[in-house]
Amino acid sequence: MMNEHTFNEVVKHTRLSDKQIEAAKLVLVEGKRPGEAAESVGTFPQQVSRSTKKVLEVEQELLRAGKLQSTGHQALEKALDVSYTLAVQQARERCGEGGIISIAEPNRQYVGEIVSKSDMHVVQNVGRDQLVIHESAKLERVPTLGSTMDIRYGQDLRRPAQVQERANVNSRGGLSR
């Protein structure tokens, strides 16, 4: 199945009639059989099959040309956005109005307690009402909630950040530069 947004983007690059688009949408987005779609729009099942085939061919061409994101990629981006939003919400609840929330940056070291987690992010208290949000996929390992961690990012963001437990860190945490 194809999501509606992707379908609408793809059909812009076809020369299908409105009836053909409607039938293809019934099959590709809503999951109906070609015979049902043909009956709904008043055409033949063979025509519906040709229309859906054309939409799928154009989708593949657009994906190869880099002009369209795959449905899986879109779903991952949406999940990442939801996780980040949840992490920010959790961070705001922790630090209140006066706190500073930021995302991890390259060439930086962050030391402090892991205070919350979402599906794809961890929130670290680095002291002085400052919280840093780390994307879990960019860490060499995901720290446990409540642990005090030293997280170091290198210049090359393609390499995961180093994550080490810190046993002897003062209770305030801290931000190293």
Backbone torsions as a table, in degrees:
resi	resn	phi	psi	omega
1	MET	NA	152.1	-178.9
2	MET	-115.9	142.2	176.9
3	ASN	-76.4	159.4	-173.1
4	GLU	-63.7	-38.5	-179.7
5	HIS	-61.5	-47.5	179.3
6	THR	-62.1	-44.3	179.6
7	PHE	-56.8	-48.5	-178.8
8	ASN	-62.4	-36.2	177.4
9	GLU	-67.2	-42.0	-177.1
10	VAL	-67.7	-45.6	-175.2
11	VAL	-66.4	-18.0	174.5
12	LYS	-62.1	-23.6	-176.7
13	HIS	-100.7	15.5	176.8
14	THR	-116.2	169.6	175.5
15	ARG	-113.3	34.0	-179.2
16	LEU	-76.5	149.2	176.6
17	SER	-73.8	166.7	178.7
18	ASP	-58.5	-40.0	-180.0
19	LYS	-65.1	-42.1	178.7
20	GLN	-65.3	-40.6	178.5
21	ILE	-64.0	-44.1	179.9
22	GLU	-60.8	-43.6	179.8
23	ALA	-66.0	-44.6	179.2
24	ALA	-62.4	-37.3	178.6
25	LYS	-64.3	-41.5	178.2
26	LEU	-58.6	-38.0	-178.7
27	VAL	-79.3	-52.2	-170.8
28	LEU	-80.5	-30.8	-177.3
29	VAL	-100.1	-44.0	-174.9
30	GLU	-94.1	-9.4	174.3
31	GLY	79.2	19.6	178.6
32	LYS	-79.2	158.2	175.4
33	ARG	-75.3	151.8	179.9
34	PRO	-55.2	-37.6	178.6
35	GLY	-62.9	-42.2	177.9
36	GLU	-65.1	-43.3	-180.0
37	ALA	-63.9	-40.8	179.3
38	ALA	-61.7	-42.8	179.0
39	GLU	-63.6	-41.8	-177.8
40	SER	-63.2	-38.8	-175.7
41	VAL	-101.7	-5.0	177.6
42	GLY	79.2	49.4	177.3
43	THR	-141.0	-174.6	-179.0
44	PHE	-93.9	147.5	178.5
45	PRO	-56.8	-34.9	179.2
46	GLN	-63.0	-39.4	179.2
47	GLN	-65.1	-40.2	178.3
48	VAL	-63.0	-42.5	179.4
49	SER	-62.6	-41.6	177.8
50	ARG	-64.3	-40.0	-179.8
51	SER	-65.8	-44.8	179.9
52	THR	-66.6	-37.4	177.7
53	LYS	-62.6	-42.0	179.5
54	LYS	-62.5	-44.5	179.6
55	VAL	-61.0	-44.0	-179.8
56	LEU	-66.0	-37.4	177.4
57	GLU	-64.7	-44.8	179.8
58	VAL	-64.8	-38.4	177.1
59	GLU	-58.5	-45.9	179.9
60	GLN	-63.2	-41.3	177.3
61	GLU	-60.4	-44.4	-179.6
62	LEU	-66.7	-38.5	176.8
63	LEU	-63.5	-45.9	179.6
64	ARG	-61.8	-37.3	-178.7
65	ALA	-80.0	-4.1	-179.8
66	GLY	75.0	18.6	-178.4
67	LYS	-96.8	2.5	-177.9
68	LEU	-149.9	137.8	175.7
69	GLN	-86.4	145.7	178.0
70	SER	-67.8	155.9	179.1
71	THR	-60.1	-39.6	178.0
72	GLY	-62.5	-40.9	178.7
73	HIS	-64.8	-41.1	178.1
74	GLN	-63.6	-41.1	179.5
75	ALA	-65.0	-40.1	178.2
76	LEU	-64.8	-44.0	178.4
77	GLU	-61.6	-40.2	179.1
78	LYS	-65.0	-43.7	178.7
79	ALA	-63.0	-39.1	178.4
80	LEU	-64.8	-42.1	177.6
81	ASP	-62.6	-42.7	179.8
82	VAL	-64.1	-43.9	179.4
83	SER	-62.8	-42.9	179.5
84	TYR	-63.9	-43.5	178.6
85	THR	-59.5	-43.0	178.0
86	LEU	-64.3	-42.0	178.7
87	ALA	-61.7	-42.6	177.9
88	VAL	-63.3	-43.6	178.8
89	GLN	-60.6	-44.6	178.6
90	GLN	-63.4	-40.2	179.3
91	ALA	-64.1	-42.8	179.1
92	ARG	-62.8	-39.8	178.2
93	GLU	-63.4	-33.4	-179.1
94	ARG	-74.4	-42.5	-170.6
95	CYS	-103.6	-11.4	179.2
96	GLY	71.5	-165.1	-175.2
97	GLU	-67.8	-32.8	-174.1
98	GLY	-84.8	-7.6	-176.3
99	GLY	-77.9	159.2	178.8
100	ILE	-111.9	126.0	179.6
101	ILE	-115.3	129.9	178.8
102	SER	-140.2	169.4	175.2
103	ILE	-101.8	155.3	-179.8
104	ALA	-64.0	145.3	-177.6
105	GLU	-122.4	156.4	177.9
106	PRO	-65.4	154.4	177.2
107	ASN	61.5	33.4	-179.2
108	ARG	-129.6	157.9	176.3
109	GLN	-124.3	135.0	-179.7
110	TYR	-126.5	128.1	-179.7
111	VAL	-123.7	129.5	177.2
112	GLY	161.3	-178.2	-174.9
113	GLU	-82.7	140.8	173.8
114	ILE	-81.1	113.6	-171.5
115	VAL	-102.8	-18.8	175.3
116	SER	-161.6	163.5	-179.5
117	LYS	-141.3	147.6	168.2
118	SER	-121.4	-173.9	-176.1
119	ASP	-56.2	-40.0	-173.7
120	MET	-126.9	12.1	-177.8
121	HIS	-141.3	154.3	170.1
122	VAL	-125.9	148.0	179.3
123	VAL	-112.9	129.2	-177.3
124	GLN	-117.9	130.9	175.2
125	ASN	-87.0	114.5	-178.7
126	VAL	-103.9	13.4	174.7
127	GLY	95.3	164.0	177.5
128	ARG	51.6	45.5	179.7
129	ASP	55.9	35.8	178.0
130	GLN	-118.8	129.4	177.6
131	LEU	-122.5	140.8	-179.7
132	VAL	-119.5	134.2	178.4
133	ILE	-100.6	125.3	179.1
134	HIS	-111.6	137.7	173.3
135	GLU	-81.4	120.3	-174.5
136	SER	-55.4	-37.2	-178.4
137	ALA	-65.7	-18.3	-178.9
138	LYS	-95.8	8.2	178.5
139	LEU	-108.9	145.3	-179.9
140	GLU	-66.6	-26.1	171.9
141	ARG	-153.6	153.4	-177.6
142	VAL	-88.7	121.0	-179.1
143	PRO	-71.3	156.2	179.8
144	THR	-84.8	151.1	178.5
145	LEU	-61.3	133.4	179.1
146	GLY	89.4	-10.0	-180.0
147	SER	-81.7	151.6	176.1
148	THR	-97.6	121.9	-170.5
149	MET	-125.8	151.7	171.7
150	ASP	-110.3	112.1	-178.2
151	ILE	-115.1	119.6	-175.8
152	ARG	-118.6	125.3	176.7
153	TYR	-102.1	138.3	174.3
154	GLY	-90.8	-176.7	178.2
155	GLN	-70.1	-37.4	-177.5
156	ASP	-85.7	106.0	-176.7
157	LEU	-74.9	-4.0	175.4
158	ARG	-77.0	-17.0	177.5
159	ARG	-95.7	139.6	-179.7
160	PRO	-67.4	149.8	177.8
161	ALA	-70.1	145.3	177.1
162	GLN	-76.9	136.9	-178.2
163	VAL	-126.7	118.2	178.9
164	GLN	-130.7	140.2	177.1
165	GLU	-74.9	139.9	178.9
166	ARG	-114.5	113.8	-179.1
167	ALA	-86.3	-32.4	-173.8
168	ASN	-110.4	54.4	176.5
169	VAL	-108.1	139.0	-179.4
170	ASN	-64.3	162.0	-171.4
171	SER	-67.2	-20.0	179.8
172	ARG	-74.0	-22.4	-173.2
173	GLY	79.2	-166.5	179.2
174	GLY	178.1	163.3	-179.8
175	LEU	-122.2	118.0	178.1
176	SER	-98.0	152.7	177.3
177	ARG	-122.0	NA	NA
